[in-house]
Amino acid sequence: MIRSTSLLALAALAVAPVPVLAQGAPQGMSFFVTSANPGRGGDLGGLAGADAHCQSLARAAGAGHRTWRAYLSTQGPGAVNARDRIGGGPWRNAKGEVVARSLADLHGEAGNLTKQTALTETGEVVKGRGDSPNMHDILTGSQPDGTAFAEGEDRTCRNWTSGDAGSAMVGHSDRIGLNDSPPMKSWNTSHPSRGCGMEALRATGGAGLFYCFAAD
């Protein structure tokens, strides 16, 4: 009887479904594109506000147990590099697909960020070039290697505190642009936005979205 009971227990475990998070996100989600802007364009409340937005969206998707950080750089004294904020990987999207195994992969040829993998926290595809509206411009304020720009020309909407004047460096989440040049295919460094207000961001081809990574 004991042996029979043990076999039944093992069989139950074998067919038990893999635990999933709310809204379909798998247990291992550690990367997503925000499904919405907090509402003030490039004014994200600084890095702290952006991190809080990542955490809030992750919590709503059932992944609030992780420590979430926005992939954003700052400029000027005490400048912060986006790559230094997000841990060491690996990172998986809301469908469990690996988008990068390390920082080197994320910023190199081995990265797996595409329109099909750069998903929101709910597993939705971000509308890209050819869709209406195009929302593929993702705020990063970063150079191709994930480091900050030198102080000078604004590339961070005044360190993510301006919803009007200034500009932000954006990347293309679908890796598609006006041509086949490397910037147009870059997920983090494609071109500056026209401004920092929501209308300016939309006019450039975005919606004020940004990348969130689990740092733990």
Steps between C-alpha positions, in 0.01 A plus 500: 500500500782740583670428167173549312434832674852623419458412133170686486660807658784497247254466215305801626816708511592397147175631354463806724498826300797735518415785741411817313459858606194716459399588145706219352852608597720201592675461834838593352414834336791739552464744209222699340413819314262718697147473366441871570676822590434635851323793330751783485710412197870524574430609857516163670572637844871438451648153525313434824166574336583286199601210724177535695302483175683180403429354843132596484446344158690188603291471816178522299631219278583285801877557493529752780726271702792600277701824530429690178714775348441723199759479224582873502820702519548852636743780413715749687656470847444156640379369162355149513545233234188302411704179476616535860145502636354173375704215646688239300231291332379275360173673418176345374193666354136441598492181291810356660726565200858603575573848361860506628714280721741770614582869470746415223230314307244775557730762351649276234409277208367223726211713628153371412294818514257517205140601442397146590701486824498860634159447660310695764448369851173343385663325205374739234702595190592869484370658181787578264576642160209422265250482788263777606599669712872433487628475859844348447701798633607387849655751742853407607722810512786263428784426262523162319700343784248615759708786638401862554555783255745774595358812657382750240227439245201358682440131436304419816211752519698678770571180686139387463346805665375690192169439329550791261840643405798284417549173316561133572700235321271216397548151360279299265338206676421336163854564367352663185545856376512716189800308366734212584763706681612373843320776697168417335542138610608589852274415793655771719666773289315595181441878509397789729133576551347825374423605854397368838124558499266218406404662170865544405576139592205376293609712205841333510348152500458412863275509804746576780559132574821363654669171581482339844738229624502294819829579671487202735 
